[in-house]
Amino acid sequence: MMDQMMPYPAVARAAMEGLDGSLIRTIFAESAGVPDVIPLWFGEPDVVTPDFIREAAKQGLDAGRTFYNSNFGIDELRAAITTYQAGLGRKARFDGVCVTASGVNAIMLACQALLDPGDRVVLPEPFWPNLGGIPRVLGAKVATVKLRLQDAAWTIDLEELLAALTPGTRMVMLNAPANPTGWMLSRADQEVLLAHCRRLGIWILADDVYERVVFDGRAAPTFLDIAEADDRLVSINSFSKSWAMTGWRLGWINAPATLMTALGKISEFNTSCTPPFVQLAGIAALQQGEPFIAGTMSRYRAMRDLACARLGAIPGVSIPVPGGAMYSFFAVEGCTDSLALARSLLHGAHVGLAPGRAFGEAGEGCMRLCFAVAEDRLEAACERIAHHLDRPGGR
Ligand SMILES: Cc1ncc(COP(=O)(O)O)c(C=O)c1O
């Protein structure tokens, strides 16, 4: 009533209406009051950040590292990132590194620097919801290319992806290892994509946050290995997954020199800088974190295999073996409403999974389970899921 009388209603801008809320958070919110839930909905290691990393932050606080710093991060961390990446065989330049307040902040900064309203962004689907949401916040248009679950693997038709990267496309977002599917991009496919994007002037936003969460080798192949310094490539990275630092909000961008001035300005207008004592923790992670990563990966490998074996034994469940990341993204035969199934698993089996539709239409009929948990919890969750899906009306 009031709105009709007011010429300027107090509402958010129109683009906000088109943004979906997170279906993962819908399930999380519904869990309030459900007893003894095993929560496997979020993508988060279930261990506290290692001691040596927390210690570095404490020392930073005690040393008074509490002031504003550069828009690009403190020099010590930028140098440590460059050295760490060189150790992985990557071409990283100190002055091409911008420290950010998390991986998601890195994606937002890069997109704010690159996307105008109406720009076309191409994204393989299923995708992590924020990858689709951030361009939409900025008024860009997202077109998706669907991955398919075939022969126990999530795969993309490369020709189809290339065909979607039309002249005039501004950006392709490639997250591999991928959340939620664990899909990997081979070096050969990266070469083809890079050559195509070079020809057409398309920016590649490589979301590399799971580059160390791989089950074969030390790190996944990234575009950084093959790109030249002036390629239109922005690589996004984060401390969240590899070093169990989700709550610290620390990440970084590798970008060509031509983008750095813009990133500095955009950083100024977002967070201005990242807390220095948090950045010191990041240095400890990079310099002393290899044994932690190796230990984490051997644990995740065992959990991945356990989830595949237990869930794969349920009639009608197709579960691929992910090459990286920390999720089982499995299809349940007969499921046409993954949100309803997530609700029924929550209330009936007391297990919290993310509905596949949260990751786009291509994820409908699937569920995502984060296996970065203790073995007994995962065993119990799989048993509850199997029991629930076997019941009449359980799916
Ligand atoms: C694919 C992907 N990219 C980026 C992020 C961002 O991580 P953070 O913002 O915690 O650094 C996540 C977190 O779940 C993710 O799954």
The ligand as a Gaussian input file, in Angstrom:
#p B3LYP/6-31G(d) Opt

LIG

0 1
 C       34.982000     -23.710000      -6.951000
 C       35.211000     -22.794000      -5.812000
 N       35.824000     -21.624000      -6.052000
 C       36.055000     -20.745000      -5.068000
 C       35.674000     -21.028000      -3.781000
 C       35.944000     -19.959000      -2.778000
 O       36.564000     -20.320000      -1.633000
 P       36.863000     -19.214000      -0.530000
 O       36.007000     -18.050000      -0.788000
 O       36.583000     -19.877000       0.774000
 O       38.308000     -18.895000      -0.679000
 C       35.008000     -22.220000      -3.489000
 C       34.511000     -22.518000      -2.140000
 O       33.707000     -23.397000      -1.923000
 C       34.789000     -23.137000      -4.535000
 O       34.176000     -24.306000      -4.329000

